[in-house]
């Protein structure tokens, strides 16, 4: 990949944030307007905090990508209401995962029916993102997740890979989806320079039910952060050079999971960009 390739990835970056009380203030204080901000949605709190923060940040001039999990939508009327509201806010990009709500709020069990419905609504968004799973989904076989990407490809414009800490796994996964002729550009999901203690605190703030689910699903993350030397996104990106060098890979940029450590993430990105230019 080299310095130029890494610099391009860092300049085509998306920051994933949680719609907490202080998020708007943190984004305004630390995130440049040319950085895309994606906003998660909570199975416990529902879509409303995501939609509210999306509207406020869009009004501040940010390009905002709200998460619209299928399992948080009550029905077609609710989806249409969300589409209209986002359109009024000037949003042209949405991320549509299945979501973790259990049971679902309505009839949508997964992302594909929502994606099809958006197409039937004359594709109101220019950009539509779907999830990819380089490291196995806890409940779904790898072949099924790749098949799902194939099924969704006609209704989506890009893939965001879920968190992956292993460059070899990441490279093999990208090769597999390309062999299956899934050609959508990929944003690599990478954890920002998060501290383990802050990650634990963030998980606790999400709420008891979600915290338990978060910690159960992502227990291996904490081991990585606690390992000697801790976790460094620099190290991961450097080790993925071979993976990202192939012209057929189609990596569009980085999707940084900030865990709301927004100031720290932007300081890390700026410092790395400065080193690459220097």
DOGU-118836 format. One record per residue (C-alpha): residue number from 1; x, y, z; residue in three letters. Coordinates in Angstrom, 1 decimal, always signed. Last residue first. Example, Ala and Ser with C-alpha at 12.3 -4.5 7.8 and 13.67 -1.06 7.14 Angstrom:
BEGIN
     i     east    north       up    aa
     2    +13.7     -1.1     +7.1   SER
     1    +12.3     -4.5     +7.8   ALA
//
This chain:
BEGIN
     i     east    north       up    aa
   278     +6.7    +14.3     +6.4   UNK
   277     +3.5    +13.6     +4.5   UNK
   276     +3.1    +10.2     +6.2   UNK
   275     +4.0    +11.6     +9.6   UNK
   274     +1.4    +14.4     +9.2   UNK
   273     -1.3    +11.9     +8.2   UNK
   272     -0.5     +9.8    +11.2   UNK
   271     -0.7    +12.8    +13.5   UNK
   270     -4.0    +14.0    +11.9   UNK
   269     -5.6    +10.5    +12.2   UNK
   268     -4.5    +10.1    +15.9   UNK
   267     -5.8    +13.5    +16.8   UNK
   266     -9.1    +12.7    +15.0   UNK
   265     -9.5     +9.5    +17.0   UNK
   264     -8.6    +11.0    +20.3   UNK
   263    -11.1    +13.9    +19.9   UNK
   262    -13.9    +11.4    +18.9   UNK
   261    -13.5     +8.8    +21.6   UNK
   260    -17.2     +8.1    +21.0   UNK
   259    -16.6     +4.4    +20.5   UNK
   258    -14.6     +5.8    +17.5   UNK
   257    -15.2     +2.9    +15.1   UNK
   256    -13.3     +4.1    +12.1   UNK
   255    -14.6     +3.2     +8.6   UNK
   254    -11.6     +3.5     +6.4   UNK
   253    -11.6     +4.1     +2.6   UNK
   252    -12.8     +2.9     -0.8   UNK
   251    -11.1     -0.5     -0.9   UNK
   250    -11.7     -2.0     -4.4   UNK
   249     -9.5     -5.2     -4.0   UNK
   248     -8.9     -5.6     -7.7   UNK
   247     -5.9     -3.2     -7.7   UNK
   246     -4.1     -5.4     -5.2   UNK
   245     -2.2     -3.3     -2.7   UNK
   244     -4.8     -3.5     +0.1   UNK
   243     -4.0     -7.0     +1.2   UNK
   242     -0.3     -6.6     +0.8   UNK
   241     -0.3     -3.4     +3.0   UNK
   240     -2.6     -4.9     +5.7   UNK
   239     +0.2     -5.1     +8.3   UNK
   238     +0.7     -1.3     +8.2   UNK
   237     -3.0     -0.8     +8.8   UNK
   236     -3.1     -3.1    +11.8   UNK
   235     +0.0     -1.6    +13.3   UNK
   234     -1.3     +1.9    +12.9   UNK
   233     -4.7     +0.9    +14.4   UNK
   232     -2.8     +0.1    +17.7   UNK
   231     -4.1     -2.2    +20.3   UNK
   230     -2.3     -2.8    +23.6   UNK
   229     +1.5     -3.1    +23.9   UNK
   228     +1.1     -6.3    +25.9   UNK
   227     -2.4     -7.5    +25.4   UNK
   226     -5.3     -5.7    +27.2   UNK
   225     -6.7     -4.2    +24.0   UNK
   224     -6.6     -7.6    +22.3   UNK
   223     -8.3     -9.3    +25.2   UNK
   222    -10.9     -6.7    +25.2   UNK
   221    -11.8     -7.3    +21.6   UNK
   220    -12.2    -11.0    +22.2   UNK
   219    -15.2    -10.4    +24.4   UNK
   218    -17.0     -8.8    +21.5   UNK
   217    -20.4    -10.6    +21.3   UNK
   216    -20.7    -11.2    +25.0   UNK
   215    -19.5     -7.7    +25.9   UNK
   214    -21.9     -6.0    +23.5   UNK
   213    -24.9     -8.2    +24.5   UNK
   212    -24.3     -7.5    +28.2   UNK
   211    -23.9     -3.9    +27.5   UNK
   210    -27.0     -3.8    +25.4   UNK
   209    -29.1     -5.1    +28.3   UNK
   208    -27.4     -2.9    +30.9   UNK
   207    -27.4     +0.3    +29.0   UNK
   206    -25.1     +2.0    +26.5   UNK
   205    -23.2     +3.6    +29.4   UNK
   204    -21.6     +0.3    +30.4   UNK
   203    -20.2     -0.4    +26.9   UNK
   202    -18.7     +3.2    +26.9   UNK
   201    -17.0     +2.5    +30.3   UNK
   200    -15.6     -0.7    +29.0   UNK
   199    -14.2     +1.0    +25.9   UNK
   198    -12.8     +3.8    +28.1   UNK
   197    -10.9     +1.3    +30.1   UNK
   196     -9.6     -0.5    +27.0   UNK
   195     -8.3     +2.7    +25.4   UNK
   194     -9.4     +3.4    +21.9   UNK
   193     -7.1     +4.4    +19.1   UNK
   192     -9.8     +3.8    +16.4   UNK
   191    -11.2     +0.4    +15.7   UNK
   190    -11.1     -0.5    +12.0   UNK
   189    -14.0     -1.3     +9.6   UNK
   188    -12.6     -1.2     +6.1   UNK
   187    -14.9     +0.5     +3.6   UNK
   186    -15.5     -1.8     +0.7   UNK
   185    -16.4     -0.9     -2.9   UNK
   184    -19.1     -3.2     -4.4   UNK
   183    -17.7     -5.9     -6.7   UNK
   182    -19.4     -9.0     -5.2   UNK
   181    -18.4    -11.4     -8.0   UNK
   180    -18.2    -14.5     -5.7   UNK
   179    -14.4    -14.4     -6.3   UNK
   178    -14.5    -10.8     -5.1   UNK
   177    -16.3    -11.9     -1.9   UNK
   176    -13.7    -14.5     -1.2   UNK
   175    -10.7    -12.3     -2.0   UNK
   174    -12.0     -9.7     +0.5   UNK
   173    -12.4    -12.3     +3.1   UNK
   172     -8.9    -13.7     +2.6   UNK
   171     -7.4    -10.3     +2.9   UNK
   170     -9.3     -9.5     +6.1   UNK
   169     -8.5    -12.8     +7.7   UNK
   168     -4.8    -12.2     +6.9   UNK
   167     -4.9     -8.6     +8.3   UNK
   166     -6.4     -9.8    +11.6   UNK
   165     -8.1     -7.3    +13.8   UNK
   164    -11.4     -7.1    +12.1   UNK
   163    -14.4     -4.9    +13.0   UNK
   162    -17.3     -5.2    +10.6   UNK
   161    -16.7     -4.4     +7.0   UNK
   160    -18.7     -1.6     +5.5   UNK
   159    -20.0     -2.5     +2.0   UNK
   158    -20.9     -0.1     -0.8   UNK
   157    -23.6     +0.9     -3.4   UNK
   156    -26.6     -1.2     -2.3   UNK
   155    -29.8     -2.5     -3.9   UNK
   154    -28.4     -4.7     -6.6   UNK
   153    -25.7     -6.0     -4.2   UNK
   152    -28.2     -7.3     -1.6   UNK
   151    -28.4    -10.9     -2.8   UNK
   150    -24.6    -11.1     -3.3   UNK
   149    -24.0     -9.6     +0.1   UNK
   148    -26.4    -12.2     +1.6   UNK
   147    -24.5    -15.0     -0.1   UNK
   146    -21.4    -13.7     +1.6   UNK
   145    -23.1    -13.7     +5.0   UNK
   144    -24.5    -17.2     +4.2   UNK
   143    -21.1    -18.6     +3.3   UNK
   142    -19.7    -17.2     +6.6   UNK
   141    -22.3    -19.0     +8.7   UNK
   140    -24.6    -16.8    +10.8   UNK
   139    -24.9    -16.5    +14.6   UNK
   138    -21.6    -15.1    +15.9   UNK
   137    -20.8    -13.5    +12.5   UNK
   136    -17.4    -14.7    +11.5   UNK
   135    -14.5    -12.3    +11.2   UNK
   134    -14.5    -10.6     +7.8   UNK
   133    -18.3     -9.8     +8.2   UNK
   132    -19.7     -7.4     +5.7   UNK
   131    -22.5     -4.9     +6.3   UNK
   130    -24.5     -2.9     +3.8   UNK
   129    -24.3     +0.7     +2.7   UNK
   128    -26.7     +2.7     +0.5   UNK
   127    -25.6     +5.8     -1.5   UNK
   126    -27.7     +8.0     -3.7   UNK
   125    -30.7     +7.7     -1.4   UNK
   124    -34.4     +7.9     -2.5   UNK
   123    -34.1     +4.7     -4.5   UNK
   122    -37.4     +5.0     -6.4   UNK
   121    -39.5     +3.8     -3.4   UNK
   120    -39.4     +0.3     -4.9   UNK
   119    -35.6     +0.4     -4.5   UNK
   118    -36.1     +1.4     -0.8   UNK
   117    -38.5     -1.6     -0.5   UNK
   116    -35.8     -4.0     -1.8   UNK
   115    -33.3     -2.6     +0.7   UNK
   114    -35.8     -3.0     +3.5   UNK
   113    -36.5     -6.6     +2.4   UNK
   112    -32.8     -7.3     +2.3   UNK
   111    -31.9     -5.9     +5.7   UNK
   110    -33.3     -8.7     +7.9   UNK
   109    -36.3     -9.6    +10.1   UNK
   108    -38.6     -6.8     +8.9   UNK
   107    -42.1     -7.4    +10.1   UNK
   106    -42.1     -5.1    +13.2   UNK
   105    -40.1     -4.0    +16.1   UNK
   104    -37.9     -7.1    +15.8   UNK
   103    -37.6     -9.4    +18.9   UNK
   102    -34.8     -9.1    +19.5   UNK
   101    -33.3     -5.8    +18.1   UNK
   100    -29.8     -6.6    +16.9   UNK
    99    -29.7     -4.8    +13.6   UNK
    98    -30.3     -6.1    +10.0   UNK
    97    -27.9     -3.5     +8.7   UNK
    96    -28.9     -0.6     +6.4   UNK
    95    -26.4     +2.3     +6.2   UNK
    94    -27.8     +5.5     +4.7   UNK
    93    -26.5     +8.1     +2.3   UNK
    92    -28.2    +11.1     +0.6   UNK
    91    -29.3    +13.0     +3.7   UNK
    90    -30.6    +16.5     +3.0   UNK
    89    -32.5    +16.8     +6.3   UNK
    88    -35.8    +16.8     +4.4   UNK
    87    -34.7    +13.5     +2.8   UNK
    86    -34.0    +12.0     +6.1   UNK
    85    -37.5    +12.8     +7.3   UNK
    84    -39.1    +11.4     +4.2   UNK
    83    -37.1     +8.2     +4.3   UNK
    82    -37.9     +7.7     +8.0   UNK
    81    -41.6     +8.2     +7.4   UNK
    80    -41.5     +5.8     +4.5   UNK
    79    -39.8     +3.2     +6.7   UNK
    78    -42.5     +3.7     +9.4   UNK
    77    -45.2     +3.3     +6.8   UNK
    76    -43.6     +0.1     +5.5   UNK
    75    -43.6     -1.4     +9.0   UNK
    74    -42.2     -1.1    +12.6   UNK
    73    -38.6     -0.5    +11.6   UNK
    72    -36.0     -1.3    +14.4   UNK
    71    -35.3     -4.8    +12.9   UNK
    70    -34.2     -3.3     +9.6   UNK
    69    -31.5     -1.2    +11.2   UNK
    68    -31.3     +2.4     +9.8   UNK
    67    -27.8     +3.6    +10.6   UNK
    66    -27.5     +7.3     +9.8   UNK
    65    -24.9     +8.6     +7.4   UNK
    64    -24.1    +12.2     +7.8   UNK
    63    -22.2    +14.6     +5.5   UNK
    62    -21.6    +17.5     +7.9   UNK
    61    -22.8    +21.0     +7.3   UNK
    60    -24.1    +22.0    +10.7   UNK
    59    -27.7    +21.3     +9.6   UNK
    58    -26.5    +17.7     +8.7   UNK
    57    -25.2    +17.4    +12.3   UNK
    56    -28.6    +18.4    +13.8   UNK
    55    -30.7    +16.2    +11.4   UNK
    54    -28.5    +13.2    +12.0   UNK
    53    -28.6    +13.7    +15.8   UNK
    52    -32.5    +13.6    +15.7   UNK
    51    -32.6    +10.6    +13.4   UNK
    50    -30.2     +8.6    +15.6   UNK
    49    -31.9     +9.6    +18.8   UNK
    48    -35.3     +8.5    +17.3   UNK
    47    -34.2     +5.1    +15.9   UNK
    46    -34.8     +3.0    +18.9   UNK
    45    -33.5     +3.5    +22.5   UNK
    44    -33.0     -0.2    +23.3   UNK
    43    -32.0     -1.6    +19.9   UNK
    42    -29.7     +1.4    +19.6   UNK
    41    -28.9     +3.1    +16.3   UNK
    40    -25.4     +4.1    +15.1   UNK
    39    -24.5     +7.4    +13.5   UNK
    38    -22.0     +7.7    +10.6   UNK
    37    -20.0    +10.9    +10.3   UNK
    36    -18.2    +11.6     +7.0   UNK
    35    -15.0    +13.7     +7.4   UNK
    34    -14.9    +16.8     +5.1   UNK
    33    -16.6    +19.0     +7.7   UNK
    32    -13.6    +18.5    +10.1   UNK
    31    -14.3    +16.6    +13.3   UNK
    30    -13.1    +18.0    +16.7   UNK
    29    -15.3    +20.5    +18.4   UNK
    28    -18.4    +20.0    +16.3   UNK
    27    -18.2    +16.2    +16.6   UNK
    26    -17.7    +16.5    +20.4   UNK
    25    -20.6    +18.8    +20.9   UNK
    24    -22.9    +16.6    +18.8   UNK
    23    -21.8    +13.5    +20.7   UNK
    22    -22.4    +14.9    +24.2   UNK
    21    -25.8    +13.4    +24.9   UNK
    20    -25.1    +10.1    +23.2   UNK
    19    -25.9     +9.2    +19.5   UNK
    18    -23.0     +6.7    +19.1   UNK
    17    -20.3     +7.6    +16.6   UNK
    16    -18.8     +5.9    +13.5   UNK
    15    -16.2     +8.1    +11.8   UNK
    14    -15.8     +7.8     +8.1   UNK
    13    -12.5     +8.3     +6.3   UNK
    12    -11.5     +8.9     +2.8   UNK
    11     -8.4    +11.0     +3.8   UNK
    10     -7.1     +8.2     +5.9   UNK
     9     -7.5     +5.7     +3.1   UNK
     8     -5.7     +8.1     +0.6   UNK
     7     -2.8     +8.5     +3.2   UNK
     6     -2.5     +4.8     +3.5   UNK
     5     -2.2     +4.4     -0.3   UNK
     4     +0.4     +7.2     -0.6   UNK
     3     +2.5     +5.9     +2.3   UNK
     2     +2.8     +2.4     +0.9   UNK
     1     +0.0     +0.0     +0.0   UNK
//
